[in-house]
Amino acid sequence: MANPKSSSASPKRKRPASWGTIRRRESGKFEAFYRMEGRTMRAPRRFDSEAEAQAWLATERAAHVTGTWIDPERVSVAPAGAAGVLTPASTFEALCEALIAEEAVFAEARPAYLHEQARLIRRVIIPTLGAVPLGAVKPSLLDAAYQQWHAHSASQARNALVALRKVVKLGKRRDVFTFDMADSIRVHPRPDREIVTLAPMQLAQFRRTIEEWRERPDRHGPQPSRLLIDVTDVMLATSARIGEALGLRVQDVDLGHARTVVTIAGTLIEGHGQRKHWQPATKTEAGMRSIIVPEWVVPTLERLTRAANLHGTDFLFHTSSGLPTGSHSVHRQLRAVREWAGLSSELVPHVFRKTVATTIADHESGGLDAAALTLGHSRSRVTEQHYAKRRTLAPDMREALATLGEGSPRSNLN
């Protein structure tokens, strides 16, 4: 029987600098070869050094990947001893690494953001453009690279483009680029997606479905934990993102006599090569907030707080070792419930946050500004565009419009 691991594993992408082969002639010159459409192609000229031939191959590779043409006369390599100095002969990878180093020094963004940005640069941008000399980089090459990324993954391309803009901006500051990214790339618009929310009756049914799934007689093994229903209730009561909810600590919950306040003081970070840890900062500065929660969630918070204290951990949602519970555990339970009950795959934890936004925005004592403050958005425009489902029924303004009908033919009939 075939090894399933070897049969399902996808081949590694070759780095641009290793694409093709190089041969040294007796004359001391170097020739570069590559294969295209089953044919072996040779570079139109010979090179004085292996590094120069390698740079030509890298540029030719980028041209084929992105479908653009690069002037071979502009291809050169950095002279020896030029490490750390960016010139038109330096590679695009050197510029990318310079940006990563600069971002780490200034530390203007959250560590998790810097980690993800570096990951995108090294996993998406450098494999496509990394070995191209900066003197050969032009807007059409960057545009073609972005279009290729978008065809593979629109969301990844959108995030990689943010990092690419920073790389090019650094290149302008280092006097190796003169063009402006604003005019270089035709960006695909973000598609409008319907905002999915749940009505109170749907939420009640969803809670019943979770309980029925937990207590189903045909299950194997012990009864599943209350993790999913507890996280759902905490997210609905606080508007927290899933990472913020799972990162809640005992000291973040103020169980007062008159009211209970939950403070969002950080978030759980995990995935993309990062170890699971609590970060004392949220996605944005506006995300640091305190929420006066409704009474119906207080018993849940009290129970979670008692359990954390008994277990000797700071986190309301924790593993047997006292560490915070990862979001994968919530998603795993939710997938199981969806499959068991035949629910839509659109039912994800973020729907709870959008439900909170819509509920507050539509309430007579709320509105978009109140929803933005509750969700931790710096601007209500973000809440309106991506979170609060737009009402189609306009408010009842008959009293205000009554005076506009005076003197109309219909009013004269009375």
C-alpha positions as CSV (number, residue, x, y, z in Angstrom):
1,M,0.0,0.0,0.0
2,A,1.3,3.4,-0.9
3,N,2.4,5.8,1.8
4,P,-0.5,8.3,2.2
5,K,1.9,11.0,3.3
6,S,4.1,10.8,0.3
7,S,1.2,10.5,-2.1
8,S,-0.7,13.6,-0.8
9,A,2.4,15.8,-0.3
10,S,2.7,18.6,-2.8
11,P,6.1,19.2,-4.4
12,K,8.1,22.1,-3.0
13,R,8.2,25.3,-5.2
14,K,11.7,26.0,-6.4
15,R,13.2,29.3,-5.4
16,P,13.7,31.6,-8.3
17,A,17.5,31.5,-7.9
18,S,17.6,27.7,-8.3
19,W,15.5,27.7,-11.5
20,G,17.5,26.4,-14.4
21,T,21.1,25.2,-14.7
22,I,24.4,26.9,-15.3
23,R,27.5,25.5,-17.1
24,R,31.0,26.8,-17.1
25,R,32.7,26.9,-20.5
26,E,36.4,26.3,-21.1
27,S,36.8,30.0,-21.9
28,G,35.8,30.8,-18.3
29,K,32.4,32.2,-19.4
30,F,29.1,30.9,-18.0
31,E,26.0,29.7,-19.9
32,A,22.5,29.6,-18.4
33,F,19.8,27.1,-19.4
34,Y,16.1,26.6,-18.5
35,R,13.2,24.5,-19.8
36,M,10.0,25.8,-21.2
37,E,7.2,23.8,-22.8
38,G,9.4,20.7,-22.9
39,R,12.3,22.4,-24.6
40,T,15.7,23.4,-23.2
41,M,16.3,27.1,-23.7
42,R,19.7,28.9,-23.5
43,A,20.3,32.4,-22.4
44,P,21.0,34.7,-25.4
45,R,24.4,35.7,-24.0
46,R,27.2,34.3,-21.9
47,F,28.1,35.7,-18.5
48,D,31.3,36.6,-16.8
49,S,30.4,35.0,-13.4
50,E,28.1,32.3,-12.0
51,A,26.3,34.9,-9.9
52,E,25.5,37.0,-13.0
53,A,24.1,33.9,-14.7
54,Q,22.1,33.1,-11.6
55,A,20.7,36.6,-11.5
56,W,19.7,36.3,-15.2
57,L,17.9,33.0,-14.6
58,A,16.0,34.5,-11.6
59,T,14.9,37.4,-13.7
60,E,13.8,35.2,-16.5
61,R,11.9,33.0,-14.0
62,A,10.0,36.0,-12.7
63,A,9.2,37.1,-16.2
64,H,7.7,33.7,-17.1
65,V,5.8,33.4,-13.8
66,T,4.3,36.8,-14.1
67,G,4.0,37.1,-17.8
68,T,6.1,40.3,-18.2
69,W,9.2,41.1,-20.1
70,I,12.3,42.4,-18.4
71,D,15.2,44.1,-20.3
72,P,18.1,41.6,-19.9
73,E,20.6,44.5,-20.2
74,R,19.3,45.7,-16.8
75,V,20.2,42.5,-15.1
76,S,23.3,42.6,-12.9
77,V,24.5,41.4,-9.5
78,A,25.7,43.3,-6.5
79,P,29.6,43.6,-6.3
80,A,31.4,41.8,-3.6
81,G,31.5,43.6,-0.3
82,A,28.3,45.4,-0.9
83,A,26.3,43.6,1.8
84,G,23.9,45.8,3.5
85,V,24.0,48.5,0.8
86,L,21.0,48.5,-1.5
87,T,21.8,49.4,-5.1
88,P,20.0,48.6,-8.4
89,A,22.2,45.5,-8.5
90,S,20.9,44.2,-5.1
91,T,18.1,41.6,-5.2
92,F,14.5,42.2,-4.3
93,E,15.0,39.7,-1.5
94,A,17.6,41.9,0.1
95,L,15.1,44.8,0.1
96,C,12.5,42.6,1.6
97,E,14.8,41.5,4.4
98,A,15.8,45.2,5.0
99,L,12.1,46.0,5.5
100,I,11.7,43.2,8.0
101,A,14.7,44.3,9.9
102,E,13.5,48.0,9.9
103,E,10.0,47.1,11.1
104,A,11.5,45.1,14.0
105,V,13.7,48.1,15.0
106,F,10.9,50.6,15.0
107,A,8.3,48.1,16.4
108,E,5.4,50.4,15.4
109,A,3.0,47.4,15.1
110,R,2.0,44.5,17.3
111,P,4.5,41.6,17.4
112,A,1.8,39.2,16.0
113,Y,1.3,41.6,13.0
114,L,5.1,41.8,12.4
115,H,5.4,38.1,12.5
116,E,2.5,37.6,10.0
117,Q,4.0,40.3,7.7
118,A,7.4,38.7,7.7
119,R,5.7,35.3,7.0
120,L,3.9,36.7,4.0
121,I,7.0,38.4,2.6
122,R,9.0,35.1,2.9
123,R,6.3,32.8,1.8
124,V,4.6,34.8,-1.0
125,I,6.7,37.8,-2.2
126,I,10.2,36.4,-2.1
127,P,9.5,33.1,-4.0
128,T,8.1,35.2,-6.8
129,L,10.3,38.3,-7.0
130,G,13.1,37.7,-4.5
131,A,16.0,37.0,-6.8
132,V,15.2,39.8,-9.3
133,P,17.8,42.6,-9.2
134,L,16.2,45.9,-8.1
135,G,17.3,47.6,-11.3
136,A,15.1,45.2,-13.3
137,V,12.0,45.7,-11.1
138,K,9.3,47.7,-12.9
139,P,5.6,48.4,-12.2
140,S,4.4,45.8,-14.8
141,L,6.4,43.1,-13.0
142,L,4.8,43.9,-9.6
143,D,1.3,44.1,-11.1
144,A,1.7,40.8,-12.8
145,A,3.0,39.2,-9.5
146,Y,-0.1,40.6,-7.7
147,Q,-2.5,39.3,-10.3
148,Q,-0.8,35.8,-10.0
149,W,-1.2,35.9,-6.2
150,H,-4.9,37.0,-6.5
151,A,-5.6,34.1,-8.9
152,H,-4.3,31.7,-6.2
153,S,-5.9,33.3,-3.1
154,A,-7.6,36.7,-3.1
155,S,-7.3,37.2,0.7
156,Q,-3.6,36.2,0.7
157,A,-2.9,38.6,-2.2
158,R,-4.7,41.4,-0.4
159,N,-2.5,40.9,2.6
160,A,0.7,40.4,0.6
161,L,0.0,43.6,-1.3
162,V,0.1,45.6,2.0
163,A,3.5,44.2,2.7
164,L,4.6,44.8,-1.0
165,R,3.7,48.5,-0.7
166,K,5.9,48.8,2.3
167,V,8.8,47.1,0.5
168,V,8.5,49.5,-2.5
169,K,8.2,52.5,-0.2
170,L,11.5,51.5,1.5
171,G,13.0,51.1,-2.0
172,K,12.0,54.7,-2.8
173,R,13.6,55.9,0.5
174,R,16.8,54.1,-0.4
175,D,16.8,55.7,-3.8
176,V,16.5,52.5,-5.8
177,F,12.9,53.0,-7.0
178,T,11.4,56.1,-8.6
179,F,7.9,54.8,-9.4
180,D,4.9,55.0,-7.1
181,M,2.9,51.9,-6.1
182,A,-0.3,53.8,-6.2
183,D,-0.2,53.8,-10.0
184,S,1.6,50.5,-10.5
185,I,-1.0,47.8,-9.6
186,R,-4.6,47.4,-10.6
187,V,-6.1,46.1,-7.4
188,H,-9.1,43.8,-7.5
189,P,-12.1,45.3,-5.5
190,R,-13.1,43.4,-2.4
191,P,-16.3,41.6,-3.2
192,D,-19.4,42.6,-1.3
193,R,-20.5,39.8,1.0
194,E,-23.8,39.5,2.7
195,I,-23.6,40.1,6.4
196,V,-24.8,36.9,8.1
197,T,-26.5,37.4,11.5
198,L,-28.8,35.4,13.7
199,A,-32.1,36.4,15.1
200,P,-33.0,35.7,18.8
201,M,-35.1,32.7,17.9
202,Q,-32.3,31.3,15.7
203,L,-29.8,31.8,18.6
204,A,-32.2,30.0,21.0
205,Q,-32.5,27.1,18.5
206,F,-28.7,27.0,18.1
207,R,-28.2,26.7,21.8
208,R,-30.8,23.8,21.9
209,T,-29.0,22.1,19.0
210,I,-25.6,22.3,20.9
211,E,-27.2,20.7,24.0
212,E,-28.9,18.0,21.9
213,W,-25.5,17.3,20.3
214,R,-23.8,17.0,23.6
215,E,-26.5,14.7,25.0
216,R,-27.0,12.5,21.9
217,P,-27.4,8.9,23.0
218,D,-25.4,7.5,20.1
219,R,-22.2,9.4,20.8
220,H,-18.9,7.6,21.5
221,G,-16.9,8.4,24.5
222,P,-17.5,11.0,27.3
223,Q,-19.9,13.9,26.9
224,P,-18.4,16.9,25.1
225,S,-17.6,19.9,27.2
226,R,-19.6,23.1,27.3
227,L,-16.9,25.0,25.5
228,L,-18.9,25.9,22.4
229,I,-22.0,27.1,24.1
230,D,-20.0,29.0,26.7
231,V,-17.8,30.8,24.1
232,T,-20.9,31.6,22.1
233,D,-22.6,33.2,25.1
234,V,-19.5,35.2,26.1
235,M,-19.0,36.5,22.5
236,L,-22.7,37.5,22.3
237,A,-22.6,39.3,25.6
238,T,-19.3,41.1,25.1
239,S,-18.9,41.5,21.3
240,A,-15.4,39.9,21.7
241,R,-13.5,38.4,18.8
242,I,-12.9,34.7,19.4
243,G,-9.3,35.4,20.3
244,E,-10.4,38.1,22.8
245,A,-13.0,35.8,24.3
246,L,-10.6,32.9,24.7
247,G,-8.0,35.3,26.2
248,L,-10.3,36.5,29.0
249,R,-8.8,36.2,32.5
250,V,-10.3,36.1,35.9
251,Q,-9.0,39.7,36.6
252,D,-10.9,40.9,33.5
253,V,-14.3,40.1,35.0
254,D,-15.7,42.4,37.6
255,L,-18.7,40.7,39.2
256,G,-20.1,43.7,40.9
257,H,-23.4,43.9,42.8
258,A,-25.1,46.5,40.5
259,R,-23.5,45.4,37.2
260,T,-20.9,43.1,35.8
261,V,-18.1,44.5,33.6
262,V,-15.9,42.5,31.3
263,T,-12.6,44.2,30.2
264,I,-11.1,43.2,26.9
265,A,-7.4,43.7,27.7
266,G,-5.7,41.4,25.3
267,T,-6.1,38.5,22.9
268,L,-5.0,35.0,22.3
269,I,-2.4,34.6,19.6
270,E,-1.8,31.3,17.8
271,G,-1.0,29.8,14.4
272,H,1.3,30.6,11.5
273,G,4.4,29.4,13.3
274,Q,3.7,31.2,16.6
275,R,3.3,29.4,19.9
276,K,0.0,29.9,21.6
277,H,0.3,32.8,24.0
278,W,-1.7,35.7,25.4
279,Q,-0.9,39.2,24.0
280,P,-1.6,42.2,26.2
281,A,-3.0,44.1,23.3
282,T,-5.9,43.7,20.9
283,K,-6.1,43.9,17.1
284,T,-6.2,47.7,17.3
285,E,-5.9,50.3,20.0
286,A,-9.7,50.9,19.9
287,G,-10.1,47.2,20.8
288,M,-9.1,47.8,24.4
289,R,-12.5,48.4,26.0
290,S,-14.8,47.5,28.9
291,I,-18.3,46.1,28.4
292,I,-21.2,46.2,30.8
293,V,-22.7,42.7,30.1
294,P,-26.3,41.6,30.3
295,E,-27.6,39.7,33.3
296,W,-28.3,36.5,31.4
297,V,-24.5,35.8,30.9
298,V,-23.5,36.5,34.6
299,P,-24.1,32.9,35.8
300,T,-21.8,31.6,33.0
301,L,-19.1,34.1,34.0
302,E,-19.4,33.2,37.6
303,R,-19.1,29.5,36.8
304,L,-16.1,30.0,34.5
305,T,-14.4,32.2,37.2
306,R,-14.9,29.6,39.9
307,A,-13.6,26.8,37.7
308,A,-10.5,28.9,36.8
309,N,-9.8,29.6,40.5
310,L,-10.1,26.0,41.4
311,H,-7.8,25.0,38.6
312,G,-5.2,27.6,39.5
313,T,-5.2,29.4,36.2
314,D,-5.9,33.0,35.1
315,F,-7.9,32.0,32.0
316,L,-11.6,31.5,31.9
317,F,-11.3,29.0,29.0
318,H,-8.3,26.8,29.8
319,T,-6.8,23.4,29.1
320,S,-6.0,20.7,31.7
321,S,-2.5,22.3,31.9
322,G,-3.9,25.7,32.7
323,L,-3.0,27.2,29.3
324,P,-5.7,29.2,27.4
325,T,-7.9,27.0,25.1
326,G,-7.1,27.4,21.4
327,S,-9.6,28.5,18.8
328,H,-9.2,25.2,17.0
329,S,-11.0,23.5,19.8
330,V,-14.0,25.8,19.4
331,H,-14.0,25.4,15.6
332,R,-13.8,21.6,15.9
333,Q,-16.9,21.5,18.1
334,L,-18.7,23.9,15.9
335,R,-17.9,21.8,12.8
336,A,-19.2,18.7,14.5
337,V,-22.5,20.4,15.5
338,R,-23.0,21.8,12.0
339,E,-22.4,18.4,10.4
340,W,-24.6,16.6,13.0
341,A,-27.5,19.1,12.6
342,G,-27.0,19.9,8.9
343,L,-26.4,23.6,9.6
344,S,-24.9,26.1,7.1
345,S,-21.1,26.4,6.9
346,E,-21.6,30.1,7.1
347,L,-22.3,29.7,10.8
348,V,-18.9,30.6,12.2
349,P,-17.9,32.4,15.4
350,H,-17.6,35.7,13.7
351,V,-21.3,35.6,13.0
352,F,-21.9,36.2,16.7
353,R,-19.9,39.4,16.6
354,K,-21.9,40.6,13.6
355,T,-25.1,39.7,15.4
356,V,-24.1,41.9,18.3
357,A,-23.3,44.8,15.9
358,T,-26.6,44.6,14.1
359,T,-28.6,44.3,17.4
360,I,-27.0,47.4,18.9
361,A,-27.1,49.4,15.7
362,D,-30.9,48.7,15.3
363,H,-31.8,49.4,18.9
364,E,-33.4,52.7,19.8
365,S,-30.8,53.4,22.5
366,G,-27.9,52.2,20.3
367,G,-26.9,53.1,16.8
368,L,-23.8,52.7,14.7
369,D,-21.6,54.7,17.0
370,A,-22.6,52.7,20.0
371,A,-22.0,49.5,18.0
372,A,-18.6,50.7,16.9
373,L,-17.6,51.5,20.5
374,T,-18.8,48.1,21.7
375,L,-17.0,46.1,19.1
376,G,-13.8,48.2,19.5
377,H,-13.8,49.8,16.1
378,S,-12.1,53.2,15.7
379,R,-14.7,54.3,13.1
380,S,-18.4,53.5,12.7
381,R,-17.8,53.1,8.9
382,V,-16.1,49.8,9.5
383,T,-19.0,48.6,11.6
384,E,-21.5,49.7,8.9
385,Q,-19.6,48.1,6.0
386,H,-18.7,44.8,7.4
387,Y,-20.6,44.0,10.6
388,A,-24.0,45.7,11.1
389,K,-26.7,44.3,8.7
390,R,-28.4,47.2,7.0
391,R,-32.0,47.8,7.8
392,T,-34.4,48.0,4.8
393,L,-37.3,49.4,6.8
394,A,-36.8,53.1,7.4
395,P,-37.8,54.6,10.8
396,D,-41.4,55.7,11.3
397,M,-41.3,59.4,10.4
398,R,-45.0,60.0,9.7
399,E,-45.3,62.7,12.3
400,A,-42.4,64.6,10.8
401,L,-43.7,64.3,7.3
402,A,-47.3,65.2,8.2
403,T,-46.9,68.9,7.6
404,L,-45.7,68.3,4.0
405,G,-49.1,67.1,3.1
406,E,-51.0,70.3,4.0
407,G,-52.8,71.7,1.0
408,S,-52.7,68.5,-1.0
409,P,-55.8,67.6,-3.0
410,R,-56.3,64.5,-0.7
411,S,-56.2,66.6,2.5
412,N,-58.8,69.0,1.0
413,L,-61.3,66.2,0.7
414,N,-61.6,65.9,4.5
